[in-house]
Amino acid sequence: MSDPERRPTPPYPEQHQEPPGRTSDMQPVPDHGETSYRGDGKLEGKVALITGADSGIGRAVAIAFAREGADVLISYLNEDEDAADTAKWVRDAGRRAVVVAGDITSEEHCNSLVRRAVDELGGLDILVNNAAFQRTYDDIADIPAQEWDETFRTNIYAPFFLSKAAVPHMKPGSAIINTTSIQSRQPSPQLLAYASTKGAILNFTAGLAEMVADRGIRVNAVAPGPIWTPLIPSTMPPEKAAKFGQQTLIGRAGQPAELAGAYVLLASELGSYMTGAVIPVTGGEVMI
């Protein structure tokens, strides 16, 4: 049975935040596995770089990876309080955390993230391309070209920049994990730019998996459905955020903690025969 405190069902309180949003201001506060995830050394001695690791899925993955034995570079835009909280959970697990703010739409910044992981944590074994940007519009005429560009630069250019910088440092057995979405196969018209980038990530994952297979590097993706993160109240009208996830078979939005296991699978030896794959974590929504 679902725990109603950790897995609340909508309707949620109507709420709105200015982008990019803060975890502590959400009602209910998301579950990142802080009190529930238990690791057993699946990633012992590994180094991971996770974008968007201040909150949401990124924070849940950082907590899980640390409890599995990995040191973590926490990449985020400007949410200092949230990033510091993620770093605390990583360090409480006995692992090292490097916290780096900055804009991943810049190739120079992406290169610096990889350099810092290598220089300060001793290498790079796992890259999780997770950070994302989205806005909602009812009419294509209302979408500014600048915002379309920002969505693509955040959601697909940045994974390209980071993967390009990371691959030369990765040894056989390393893993790149991209975050796509149910939107890649079931695009909502109000999320035209975001959904388009998530479709691009599917092809990027498949193509890059072929390109680096002979180096022993695996490339896979996770496709979340509706997940309760700061992206939701900061990019959706309050009345839509209140019902977010209600349409799924499970009847609610997923919590970030419910995706952590998929990332651990793809990062660890448990997923050693998986590359070019996509794992849907969608609450029952079918990816066709």
Buried (B, 14 or more C-beta within 10 A) or exposed (E): EEEEEBBBEBEBEBBEBEEBBBBEBBEBEBBBBBEEBEBEEBBEEBBBBBBBBBBBBBBBBBBBBBBBBBBBBBBBBEBEEBBBBBBEBBEEBEBBBBBBBBBBBBBEBBBBBBEBBBEEBEBBBBBBBBBBBBBBBEEEEEBEEEBBEBBBBBBBBBBBBBBBBBBEBBEEEBBBBBBBBBBBBBBEEBBBBBBBBBBBBBEBBBEBBEEBEEEEBBBBBBBBBBBBBBBBBBBBEEEBBBBBBBBBEBEBBBBBBBBBBBBBBBBBEEBEEBBBBBBBBBBEBEBE
